[in-house]
Amino acid sequence: MASSDAVSVVPAPDAAAAAPALPAVAKKRGSYNCGRCGLPKKGHVCSIPGPPAAGAGTAAAAPEHKPRRALHFDEAAAAGALDVMPVAAAYPAPHRPPEKKPRVDVVDVDDSEPESGGVGRPGLVAVGSGVRVPGEVVIEVLRRLAPRAVAASAAVSRGWRDCARRVWWGAEELRLRAAGVSTIGTLLPRCPALSRLVLRMESDVDATMLACLAFSCANMQSLEISMADSAVNRMTGDELTRFISEKKSLTVLKVDRCSGLGFLNINSTSLSTLWLSDLSSITKYVINCPNLSELSLIFSQQDNDSTDLISMMDSLGRTCLNLRKLHISSIHLCNEAVFALGSANLRGLCMLSLLLGKKITDAAVASIVRSFTSLELLDLSGSCITDNGLGMISKAFPDTLTRLLLAMCPNITSCGVQVAAVQLPLLQLMDCGKSLCANVQPEAPRSYFGDLNGGIRFCSKLQVTRKQQPTYQKLIIKHANLKKLSLWGCSAIDALYVNCPELSDLNLNSCINLNPERLLLQCPSLKDVHVTGCRDMLIGAIRNQVLNEFAAGEPRMPCKRLADGSKRVQVPQFMPEQQFEDEKWCGKSRRSQCAVHI
C-alpha cells in the first residue's frame, strides 16, 4: 500500500518522459498595473504582502529579492514571479484605494548610457543623429548664450533640459532685458545662487518689481537697473528705503531715472556702491552707510531743481566716513558746496568728480587742494577754472594724480595744459575736450559824436558784419606715461606736437582749424586716432604719419647709382644679419600701425 500511495503521488520518471510534448504557449503581455494595490508597475514596489504560498511551513524561507527595475529583470526574478502568479490568482488580495503621494519626477532607468548623470556630474547629451557629447560641454556652451536662448534650449530633449536647469542653478550673474515683472518672476526663482543682476527694463518699474526682486533673490549682492527710452521709473523714496533695508547682503545698487524719489533715507551696513541718476528736488537727504566707498549722484539739468547741495555735502562727512570715490553732476554746483565738502573731513577720498558746475572757480580748487592730498582722479569738467587753478592742481598732486579731466572749461589755455603735462609725471589720461575753442564773435559796436540841428548828440554806430579774427594756439605735449589724450572740439589749436611713447588713443574730433603742415605725431604705440569732423587734408596727413605709408615704400637694401643713371643693388656681406634686421623692422612696422576712425 505504501508503494501504491507513493506512485499515485509522485509520477514515475519514465511516464513523464513518455508523455507527449505539449504545444508551446505564446507569451502574453501582462497587466501594467499591480495585482495587489492597482498602482502602475513601472518603478513600483508594492507594500501590500501577498498570501503565504503552499508548503511554506515545511519549506525553507525564500531568499529576499531586491526591488527589480521596471521592464528589466533577470530570469530568476521572472521564474519567481511566475511561481507566485498562480497563488496570487487563487487568493486575490482585497482591493484598497491608492494612497495620494506627492508628485515627483520619474526618470527611466535602463542599461544604456544615461543622458544626464547625478547632481555632481552630467552624462552624455545627444546633439544630433547618433552624436553625443559630455554634458559639461553643453553646459559651457549654454553659459555663453543669452537667457532667451538658454530657455529655448530646454525644449530640445531631456538631456538639454537637464543642462539648462544646471545653468540656471549655478548662475551667479545674469544680464536680462525684461518687458515686465512676469518674466523676472518666472526666471529668477530658477537661480538660487544668483548674486549679480543687471536689468534693462522695457516697461515701468514700480513697487511690484522691487517686491519681486526682494522675494526671488535672497542672496543678491549687486543690482543694476537701467531704463529703455519708453520706460518710466515710478519708484518712490519709501519703496527704495524698504528694499535696501530688506536686502541685508546688498553691496552694489545702481538705478537709472530716479526723478520720482523725492527724498533719500538710506541706512545700510553692507552697501558699498550707490549710483542714482536723474535726481530732482531732493527735500531730505540721509545716507547712513558706514561702509560706503563709492557714491554717484547725477541730477537732472533743470533750473527749478531745489536740492540743497551744501547741506548734502556737509552730511557726507558724518555718515560716510569711508568714502573714496565721489561723483556729483549738477548745474547748481558752486564754490560753497565745494567748501562744505572740504570741511566734511573725507581724508580717504581718492577720486573726485564735480561736473557741470559753472559757478566753480579757482577758489573751489584751492579748497580741494587743501582738503584732499591723495587724489588719483580729478574731474572738473564744465567749470570756470583758469590756468591759475590748473597750476595749483599740478603743484598739489604730482605724486598721485593719474587722470585729469577738464572738458568744457573755456577759461583755460594751451599754456596751462602744457604746464600740467610737465608737472604731473604720473598722468595717464588727460581730457581737454571743448576747452580750447576759438570763439568768433562779431565786432563790438562803437560810438561817435554827430551834429543834429546845431547840437551835439551821442550816437551809436551800426553793428558791422566784419568779424574778429580768432586767436589760434599751439599745443606741445611731451610726456613719458600718457596713454590717452582727448582734444575733441578744440578749434583754437592750429599747431600740435605730441611726443608720447606710451600714447595709445588720441581724439582729434572736430579740430577744424588744425593745420596739416603744423602737425607732428611721434607716438610709436598709437593704436586709435579719432578724426571725425576734420578736414580731408588733415586726415591724409595723420594717415601718412601714423600708418607710415610712404616710409614702407622706400627701399631697404643698399644701392649705388652708376654713371648711366641706373641703380645697382649691392649684396650685403652678412645675409643672416640683414634678414634678421629686416624681420625686426617689418614686425615693428606692423605693430606700429593703428586705426584711423573717421
C-alpha positions in Angstrom: 0.0 0.0 0.0 2.8 2.4 0.8 4.2 1.7 -2.6 1.0 2.4 -4.4 0.5 5.6 -2.5 3.9 6.8 -3.4 3.3 6.0 -7.0 0.0 7.9 -7.0 1.5 11.0 -5.5 4.9 11.1 -7.4 4.7 10.0 -11.1 7.4 7.8 -12.5 10.2 9.4 -14.4 9.6 7.1 -17.4 6.0 8.1 -17.6 6.8 11.7 -17.6 9.4 11.2 -20.3 6.9 9.2 -22.4 4.2 11.8 -22.2 3.6 13.7 -25.5 5.1 17.2 -25.6 2.5 20.0 -25.1 2.4 22.7 -27.7 4.3 25.9 -26.6 2.0 28.6 -25.2 2.5 32.0 -26.8 3.9 34.7 -24.5 1.2 37.2 -23.5 1.8 40.8 -22.3 1.0 41.1 -18.6 -1.0 43.8 -16.9 0.6 47.2 -16.5 -1.0 47.6 -13.0 -0.1 45.8 -9.8 -2.5 42.9 -8.9 -2.4 43.8 -5.2 -2.8 47.6 -5.0 -3.7 48.6 -8.5 -0.8 51.1 -9.0 1.3 51.1 -12.2 4.1 48.5 -12.1 6.8 50.8 -13.6 9.3 51.6 -10.9 6.8 50.4 -8.3 7.5 48.2 -5.2 4.2 47.0 -3.6 3.9 47.4 0.1 0.9 45.0 0.5 2.1 41.5 1.5 0.7 38.6 -0.5 -0.8 35.4 0.9 1.6 32.6 2.0 2.5 30.1 -0.6 1.6 26.3 -0.2 4.1 24.4 1.9 5.5 27.5 3.5 5.6 25.8 6.9 7.9 23.0 5.8 9.9 24.6 3.1 12.9 26.8 3.7 12.4 30.6 3.7 12.6 32.0 0.2 15.6 34.3 -0.5 14.8 38.0 -0.2 15.0 39.7 -3.7 15.9 43.3 -4.3 13.3 45.6 -5.9 13.5 45.0 -9.6 13.7 47.8 -12.2 10.7 48.4 -14.4 10.6 46.3 -17.6 14.1 44.9 -16.8 14.5 41.7 -14.7 16.6 38.6 -14.9 15.4 35.0 -15.4 15.5 34.2 -11.7 13.2 37.0 -10.9 11.0 36.1 -13.8 10.7 32.5 -12.6 9.9 33.7 -9.1 7.2 35.9 -10.4 5.7 33.1 -12.5 5.6 30.9 -9.4 3.8 33.5 -7.4 1.2 34.4 -10.1 -1.0 31.3 -9.7 -1.0 31.8 -5.9 -1.9 35.4 -6.3 -4.7 34.5 -8.7 -6.0 31.8 -6.3 -6.0 34.2 -3.4 -6.7 37.6 -4.7 -5.9 40.5 -2.4 -8.6 42.8 -1.3 -8.9 46.0 -3.3 -7.7 49.1 -1.5 -7.9 52.6 -2.8 -4.5 54.0 -3.7 -2.9 56.5 -1.3 -2.2 60.0 -2.6 1.5 60.6 -2.8 3.4 63.8 -3.6 4.3 64.3 -7.2 7.9 63.5 -8.1 9.9 63.5 -11.3 10.2 59.9 -12.6 13.4 59.1 -14.5 13.6 55.9 -16.6 16.5 53.6 -15.8 17.9 51.4 -18.5 21.1 49.6 -19.2 22.3 52.2 -21.8 24.5 55.2 -21.1 22.3 57.9 -19.3 21.9 61.3 -20.9 22.3 63.1 -17.7 24.1 61.9 -14.6 23.6 62.7 -11.0 23.8 66.0 -9.3 27.6 66.2 -9.4 28.4 65.3 -12.9 26.2 65.3 -16.1 26.3 62.4 -18.5 26.3 62.3 -22.3 23.8 64.5 -24.2 22.5 63.9 -27.7 23.3 66.8 -30.0 22.5 65.1 -33.3 21.6 61.9 -35.0 23.7 59.4 -33.1 26.1 62.0 -31.8 26.6 62.5 -28.1 28.9 64.9 -26.2 29.6 65.3 -22.5 27.1 67.3 -20.6 29.9 69.6 -19.3 30.5 70.8 -22.9 26.8 71.6 -23.5 26.6 73.5 -20.2 29.7 75.6 -21.1 28.1 76.4 -24.4 24.8 77.4 -22.8 26.5 79.6 -20.3 27.7 81.8 -23.2 24.2 82.3 -24.6 21.6 84.8 -23.9 18.9 83.9 -21.3 16.3 83.6 -24.0 18.4 81.1 -25.9 19.0 79.1 -22.7 15.3 78.9 -22.0 14.6 77.8 -25.6 17.2 75.0 -25.4 15.3 73.3 -22.6 12.7 72.2 -25.1 15.1 70.2 -27.2 15.3 67.0 -25.2 15.5 65.7 -21.7 19.3 66.0 -21.7 19.2 69.6 -22.9 16.6 70.4 -20.3 18.8 69.0 -17.6 21.8 71.0 -18.8 19.7 74.2 -19.0 18.5 73.5 -15.4 22.1 73.2 -14.3 23.0 76.5 -16.0 20.2 78.3 -14.2 21.0 76.6 -10.9 24.7 77.6 -11.0 24.3 81.1 -12.5 25.9 83.8 -10.3 25.4 86.7 -12.7 22.5 87.4 -15.1 22.1 90.2 -17.6 18.4 90.3 -18.6 16.3 92.5 -20.9 12.8 92.3 -19.4 9.5 93.6 -20.6 7.6 93.1 -17.4 7.5 91.7 -13.9 6.2 88.3 -15.1 9.4 87.4 -16.9 11.5 88.2 -13.9 9.2 86.4 -11.5 9.4 83.3 -13.7 13.1 83.2 -14.3 14.7 84.4 -11.0 13.4 81.5 -8.8 15.4 79.1 -11.0 18.6 80.8 -10.0 19.2 80.2 -6.2 22.9 81.1 -6.5 22.3 84.4 -8.3 24.2 87.3 -6.7 24.6 89.9 -9.5 21.7 91.0 -11.6 21.7 93.6 -14.5 18.3 94.5 -15.7 17.4 96.5 -18.9 13.8 97.4 -18.3 11.5 98.0 -21.3 8.5 98.6 -19.0 7.8 100.7 -16.0 9.5 100.0 -12.6 7.3 100.2 -9.5 6.8 98.7 -6.1 5.7 95.4 -7.6 9.0 95.0 -9.4 11.0 95.7 -6.2 9.0 93.3 -4.2 9.5 90.6 -6.8 13.3 91.2 -6.8 13.4 91.1 -3.0 11.4 87.8 -2.8 13.1 86.0 -5.7 16.8 86.8 -5.0 17.6 86.1 -1.4 21.4 86.3 -1.8 21.6 89.3 -4.2 24.7 91.4 -3.8 24.7 93.6 -6.9 21.7 95.1 -8.7 21.7 97.4 -11.7 18.5 98.7 -13.3 18.6 100.8 -16.5 15.6 102.0 -18.4 14.7 101.9 -22.1 13.6 105.1 -23.8 9.9 104.4 -23.4 10.1 103.1 -19.8 9.4 105.1 -16.7 10.8 104.6 -13.2 7.9 105.1 -10.8 9.9 104.2 -7.7 9.4 106.4 -4.6 11.7 107.1 -1.7 9.8 104.9 0.7 9.9 101.9 -1.7 13.7 102.3 -2.2 14.3 102.6 1.5 12.2 99.5 2.2 14.0 97.5 -0.5 17.5 98.4 0.8 16.6 97.6 4.4 15.3 94.2 3.4 18.3 93.2 1.4 20.9 92.8 4.1 23.5 91.3 1.6 23.2 94.1 -1.0 26.6 95.8 -1.7 26.1 97.4 -5.1 23.0 99.3 -6.2 22.7 101.3 -9.5 19.3 102.7 -10.5 18.5 104.9 -13.5 15.9 107.7 -13.8 15.1 108.3 -10.2 13.2 111.5 -10.7 10.3 110.4 -8.5 12.2 109.6 -5.3 11.6 113.0 -3.6 13.9 112.1 -0.7 16.7 109.8 0.2 16.7 107.9 3.5 19.2 105.0 3.1 20.5 103.0 6.0 22.7 100.0 5.3 25.8 98.5 6.8 26.6 96.3 3.7 26.1 98.9 0.9 29.5 99.9 -0.7 28.5 101.4 -4.0 25.4 103.6 -4.8 24.6 105.1 -8.1 21.4 107.2 -8.7 20.8 109.2 -11.8 18.2 111.9 -12.9 17.6 113.1 -9.4 15.5 116.2 -8.9 14.4 118.3 -6.0 15.6 116.1 -3.1 13.9 117.5 0.0 15.6 115.2 2.5 19.0 113.6 2.3 20.1 110.9 4.7 22.7 108.3 3.6 23.8 106.4 6.7 26.2 103.8 5.2 29.4 103.4 7.1 30.9 101.1 4.6 30.0 103.1 1.5 33.1 103.7 -0.7 31.6 104.9 -4.0 28.8 107.4 -4.4 27.4 108.8 -7.7 24.5 111.3 -7.7 23.5 112.7 -11.1 20.9 115.5 -11.0 18.7 116.5 -13.9 19.7 119.7 -15.7 16.7 121.7 -14.7 16.7 125.3 -13.5 13.9 124.6 -11.0 15.8 121.9 -9.1 15.6 122.8 -5.4 18.1 120.3 -4.0 20.3 121.8 -1.2 23.7 120.7 -2.3 25.5 122.5 0.5 23.7 120.5 3.2 24.1 117.3 1.3 27.9 117.8 1.0 28.2 118.6 4.7 26.3 115.5 5.8 28.7 113.1 3.9 31.4 113.7 6.4 29.2 112.5 9.3 27.6 109.4 7.7 30.0 108.1 5.1 33.4 108.2 6.6 35.0 105.6 4.3 34.0 107.3 1.1 36.8 107.0 -1.6 35.0 107.8 -4.9 32.5 110.7 -5.2 30.8 111.8 -8.4 28.3 114.7 -8.4 26.8 116.2 -11.5 24.6 119.2 -11.2 24.3 122.7 -12.8 23.8 124.1 -9.4 27.3 123.2 -8.1 29.1 126.2 -6.7 32.0 127.2 -4.5 30.0 127.0 -1.3 29.2 123.3 -2.0 32.8 122.6 -2.5 33.7 124.4 0.7 31.2 122.2 2.6 32.7 119.1 1.0 36.2 120.2 2.1 35.1 120.6 5.7 33.5 117.1 5.7 36.8 115.5 6.7 36.9 112.9 3.9 40.6 112.3 4.1 40.5 109.0 2.2 38.9 110.4 -0.9 41.0 109.4 -4.0 38.6 110.1 -6.9 36.6 113.4 -7.1 34.3 114.3 -10.0 32.3 117.6 -9.9 30.6 118.1 -13.3 28.7 121.0 -14.9 29.5 123.4 -12.1 29.6 126.7 -13.9 29.9 128.5 -10.6 33.1 126.6 -9.6 36.1 128.8 -9.8 39.8 128.8 -8.7 38.6 129.4 -5.1 37.0 125.9 -5.1 40.2 124.5 -6.5 42.1 126.0 -3.6 39.7 124.3 -1.1 40.1 120.9 -2.9 43.9 121.2 -2.7 43.8 121.9 1.0 41.3 119.2 1.9 42.4 116.3 -0.2 46.1 115.3 -0.5 46.0 111.9 -2.4 43.7 112.4 -5.3 44.2 110.0 -8.2 41.4 111.3 -10.4 40.1 114.8 -10.6 37.2 115.8 -13.0 36.2 119.4 -13.1 34.6 119.4 -16.5 32.1 122.2 -17.1 33.7 124.5 -14.5 35.1 128.0 -14.9 38.6 127.4 -13.5 41.6 129.2 -15.2 45.3 128.4 -15.7 45.9 129.5 -12.1 43.7 126.7 -10.8 45.3 124.3 -13.2 48.7 125.3 -11.8 47.5 124.7 -8.2 46.4 121.2 -9.2 49.7 120.4 -10.8 51.7 121.5 -7.8 49.5 119.7 -5.2 49.2 116.2 -6.8 52.5 115.5 -8.6 52.9 112.0 -7.0 49.3 110.7 -7.1 47.2 112.2 -9.9 46.9 109.9 -12.9 43.7 111.1 -14.6 42.8 114.7 -15.1 39.6 115.7 -16.9 39.0 119.4 -17.8 36.5 119.2 -20.7 34.3 122.2 -21.4 36.4 124.6 -19.3 36.5 127.7 -21.6 38.9 129.7 -19.4 42.0 127.5 -19.7 44.6 127.9 -22.4 47.2 125.7 -24.1 49.9 127.1 -21.8 48.1 125.8 -18.7 47.7 122.4 -20.3 51.3 122.2 -21.2 52.4 123.1 -17.7 50.1 120.4 -16.2 51.6 117.8 -18.6 55.1 118.7 -17.4 54.4 118.9 -13.7 52.3 115.7 -13.5 54.7 112.8 -14.4 52.2 110.0 -13.5 49.5 111.3 -15.7 47.9 108.6 -17.9 44.7 110.3 -19.1 44.0 113.9 -20.0 40.8 115.3 -21.4 40.7 118.9 -22.6 37.8 118.5 -25.0 35.9 121.6 -26.0 38.1 123.8 -23.7 40.5 125.3 -26.3 37.9 126.8 -28.5 38.1 129.7 -31.0 35.0 131.8 -30.2 34.5 134.0 -33.2 32.3 136.9 -32.1 31.2 139.9 -34.1 33.0 143.2 -33.5 31.6 145.3 -30.6 29.6 148.4 -31.7 31.5 151.7 -31.4 30.2 155.2 -30.7 30.8 158.6 -32.2 29.6 162.2 -31.8 27.4 163.7 -34.5 25.6 167.0 -35.1 21.9 167.2 -35.3 20.0 170.6 -35.5 23.0 172.6 -34.3 23.5 170.5 -31.2 25.7 167.5 -30.2 24.2 164.1 -29.8 25.7 160.8 -28.7 25.0 158.2 -31.4 26.0 154.6 -31.7 27.5 153.2 -34.8 25.6 150.4 -36.5 26.9 146.9 -36.0 29.3 145.8 -38.7 29.3 142.4 -40.3 33.1 142.1 -40.1 34.1 139.5 -37.5 37.2 139.4 -35.3 39.9 137.0 -36.3 40.1 134.2 -33.7 43.3 133.7 -31.8 44.8 130.4 -32.5 47.1 128.5 -30.1 49.7 125.8 -30.5 50.0 122.9 -28.1 53.1 120.8 -27.3 52.6 117.7 -25.3 55.7 115.7 -24.3 55.0 113.0 -21.7 56.5 109.6 -20.9 53.5 107.9 -19.3 50.5 109.5 -21.0 48.2 106.8 -22.7 45.1 108.7 -23.6 44.8 112.3 -24.8 41.5 113.9 -25.8 41.3 117.2 -27.7 37.9 116.9 -29.2 36.3 120.1 -30.3 39.5 122.2 -29.7 39.0 124.5 -32.6 41.6 127.0 -31.3 44.5 124.7 -31.9 46.3 125.2 -35.3 49.6 123.6 -34.4 50.1 120.3 -32.5 53.2 118.4 -31.5 52.7 115.2 -29.5 55.7 113.2 -28.3 54.3 110.4 -26.0 55.9 106.9 -26.4 53.1 105.2 -24.4 50.2 107.0 -26.1 47.6 104.6 -27.5 44.5 106.7 -28.0 44.3 110.2 -29.5 41.0 112.0 -30.0 41.1 114.9 -32.5 37.4 115.0 -33.4 36.2 118.4 -34.7 39.6 120.0 -34.6 38.7 122.0 -37.7 41.5 124.6 -37.6 44.4 122.2 -37.1 46.9 122.9 -39.9 48.2 119.6 -41.5 51.6 121.2 -42.1 52.0 122.0 -38.4 51.1 118.6 -37.1 53.7 116.2 -35.8 52.9 112.9 -34.0 55.7 110.9 -32.5 53.8 108.1 -30.8 55.1 104.6 -31.7 52.4 102.9 -29.5 49.5 104.7 -31.1 46.5 102.3 -31.8 43.5 104.6 -32.3 43.1 108.1 -33.8 39.7 109.7 -33.9 39.4 112.4 -36.6 35.6 112.7 -37.1 34.7 116.1 -38.4 38.2 117.0 -39.5 39.3 118.3 -43.0 40.4 115.8 -45.6 43.9 117.2 -45.8 44.3 116.8 -42.1 43.1 113.2 -42.2 45.5 112.5 -45.0 48.4 114.0 -43.0 47.5 111.9 -40.0 47.4 108.7 -42.1 50.8 109.4 -43.5 52.3 109.9 -40.1 50.7 107.1 -38.1 50.4 104.4 -40.9 53.9 105.0 -42.4 52.5 104.7 -45.9 55.5 106.5 -47.6 58.1 105.0 -45.3 57.0 101.5 -46.2 57.6 102.0 -49.9 61.3 103.1 -49.6 63.9 100.5 -50.4 65.7 99.0 -47.5 68.6 97.3 -49.5 71.8 99.4 -50.1 72.1 100.6 -53.7 74.6 102.6 -55.8 73.8 104.8 -58.8 76.0 104.2 -61.8 77.3 106.6 -64.4 74.4 105.8 -66.9 71.8 106.7 -64.2 70.9 103.2 -63.4 70.9 101.6 -59.9 72.7 98.5 -58.9 71.7 96.8 -55.6 74.7 95.8 -53.5 74.5 92.4 -51.9 75.0 92.7 -48.2 78.0 90.9 -46.7 76.1 89.2 -43.9 72.8 87.9 -45.2 71.5 86.3 -42.0 72.1 89.5 -40.0 70.4 91.7 -42.7 67.5 89.3 -42.9 67.1 89.4 -39.1 67.1 93.2 -39.2 64.5 93.3 -42.0 62.3 90.9 -40.0 62.6 93.1 -36.9 61.8 96.2 -39.0 58.8 94.7 -40.6 57.5 93.4 -37.3 57.9 96.8 -35.8 56.1 98.4 -38.7 53.1 96.1 -38.3 52.9 96.7 -34.6 53.1 100.5 -35.1 50.1 100.6 -37.4 46.9 102.0 -35.9 43.3 102.5 -36.8 42.1 106.0 -38.0 38.4 106.4 -37.1 36.6 108.8 -39.5 
